[in-house]
Amino acid sequence: MQAEHQAYYLSFASRIFIYALAATSLNLILGYGGMISFGHAAFVGTGAYVSSILLSEGVASAWIGWPAALAASSLAALAIGAVSLRTRGVYFIMITLAFAQMVFFLVNSMKAYGGDEGLTLSERASVGLGVDLGGDLAFYYAALGELELRRGRGETAREHFRAARALARNAMERQFLEQRVEACAGGD
């Protein structure tokens, strides 16, 4: 690999992979669920901040941070979905945008974790197994690996959406289940 000793390119490619991960979960809710949501960043941000806050508080294990991020994103989807899925069309779009803004201002008001300056971390999470995510090359391969896993899990997620359609008694229940699947995909 030509770029393995050039930190800028590795960091840039890693960011692209992370944004692609967020886009795959947005594809679930928009492409398969048919719901236009501007609140997707709230789920991604919830997962990111939970794992980052754990890391800043001394919990450096990714095996704890990743499940905590999934759980927090899922709980956020539960709370946001309980209210926003009662609306349709442009009202659904606007209420998801409003929830995203509420999460944004909540995070900005948390001065203990950087507030509007953002959360500064001195290290990356540790996965053990001899893998140091602090290095750009290892982080690049971890992000690429997760994106490849997500591609493989895309079929599984589509099956979850199909199962949600089959299990739901009405459209609102189906959308609620679909939003939970999307939030879990965005939070990890």
Protein Blocks (a to p, Z undefined) as FASTA:
>chain_A
ZZlmmmklmmmmmmmmmmmmmmmmmmmmmmmnopacfklmmmmmmmmmmmmmmmmnopab
fklmmmmmmmmmmmmmmmmmmmmmmpghjllmmmmmmmmmmmmmmmmmmmmnopjnopad
fbdcdeejoiafkbmklmmmmmmmmmmmmmmmmmmmmmmmmmmmmmpmbfklmmmmmmmm
mmmmmmZZ
